[in-house]
Amino acid sequence: MGSRLWPLSRADAPKFLLDLTGSGSSLLRATYDRLEGLSAGPLMVVTGRSHAGAVQEQLPELCASDLVLEPSPKDSAAAIGLACTLIARRDPDAIVGSFAADHVVEPAESFQDVVREAVQAADTGRIVTIGITPSSPATGFGYIKAGEPLGLAQAPHAVTVEQFVEKPDLETAREYVASGHYTWNAGMFVAPVGLMLDYLRRSEPELARGLDRIADAWETPERDAVVDKVWPTLTKTAIDYAVAEPAAAAGDVAMVPGDFTWEDVGDFAAINRLNKVDPQTDSQVSILGSNKRVLEDESSGIVVSDTARLIALIGVDDIVVVDTPDALLVTTAEHAQRVKNAVDSLKRNGDTDVL
Ligand SMILES: Nc1nc2c(ncn2[C@@H]2O[C@H](COP(=O)(O)OP(=O)(O)O[C@H]3O[C@H](CO)[C@@H](O)[C@H](O)[C@@H]3O)[C@@H](O)[C@H]2O)c(=O)[nH]1
């Protein structure tokens, strides 16, 4: 659960299932739509078992065989690794793309152009990342040091990667941003499936063996029993440590600059930034959710509400109001990061019914 987006995001409603832009589409639905048509093969979704119903409801066209369910969260190396292991059994020469379903990316056309270039670059035997120009020394991202142009006619913006550093400390992140040589990693990888698995096997041999055991049983009646037995034993680590860092050190990573708006939607301040106020009215408040009954007098910020309550804002700036049937959050964009602390204290106090 993305605890910085509580009480909107809950254990049973993580942010990828939510509409955070007021577009009417969840982040998952928007990600799926953005990717459709880019791949010759089917799109696969890897998610927690507890989200199966919600995902199927939001993506009715997704075949059951392309919905891969995890018994518990084991981090991105296991999730992406399992998808790669299954795809490699069907087509060992496939170029795969892995995309987080909880980011806002606009416009879709620019994203698709960048992914097409990444596929061309990956076809030369590299793991291709998408780089985003950093706007701050954020420590929650991976940093990619760009090298020389690859010189590919079919991927003119692709460059080599000299270094990939997952989540540096603040001082290092400041140096990287000041140098002008680093981009943020957008959390997307396009690569030959065999190369992804080679690195996974080298860095995390036990994890890779576990995924192979699951893939061996995938098309058999023993699938669930094997998944239940093997999954808890899998190493919990991120794909960035298991694959991207070692592959970059070996010169096997390239980067295509992400020439689009990209937002990780980490907290309500990000939602505030994303939701431009309605130019038709004088209001400086953007309203998400089904309840539009908001009375605003010289106030700015966002209101997210699915209740029937009328909400009145008077003389408050950069306010964040999230109104749900069992929990009400009031904070400001400046303090949005501290929502996580509130969730931590609810957990400590055992108030898990509202999480
Ligand atoms: N299915 C599944 N997905 C997972 C799991 N763990 C993480 N993910 C998904 O994998 C993506 C990245 O995981 P995070 O744990 O949110 O990573 P992060 O801290 O944001 O860092 C990653 O993303 C940044 C961009 O947002 C990158 O900058 C960074 O390098 C890294 O790739 C998210 O979409 C997340 O939902 C898991 O157990 N199962």
The ligand as an ORCA input file, in Angstrom:
! r2SCAN-3c Opt
* xyz 0 1
  N       3.574     -7.017     -8.848
  C       4.432     -6.454     -8.032
  N       4.884     -5.217     -8.301
  C       5.764     -4.680     -7.437
  C       6.228     -5.337     -6.291
  N       7.101     -4.515     -5.655
  C       7.171     -3.390     -6.385
  N       6.357     -3.484     -7.457
  C       6.083     -2.485     -8.484
  O       7.283     -2.146     -9.101
  C       7.326     -0.740     -9.308
  C       8.534     -0.151     -8.593
  O       8.494     -0.580     -7.272
  P       8.705      0.396     -6.048
  O       8.970     -0.447     -4.848
  O       7.602      1.401     -5.983
  O      10.047      1.075     -6.480
  P      10.519      2.541     -6.248
  O      10.972      2.666     -4.851
  O       9.523      3.540     -6.732
  O      11.784      2.578     -7.244
  C      11.676      2.119     -8.583
  O      10.924      3.034     -9.359
  C      11.504      4.356     -9.462
  C      10.575      5.181    -10.329
  O       9.358      5.324     -9.700
  C      12.907      4.243    -10.083
  O      13.523      5.526    -10.153
  C      13.763      3.290     -9.256
  O      15.012      3.125     -9.899
  C      13.072      1.947     -9.139
  O      12.973      1.344    -10.405
  C       6.009     -0.170     -8.773
  O       5.105     -0.070     -9.848
  C       5.543     -1.214     -7.816
  O       4.132     -1.260     -7.724
  C       5.737     -6.658     -6.027
  O       6.066     -7.323     -5.037
  N       4.841     -7.141     -6.942
*
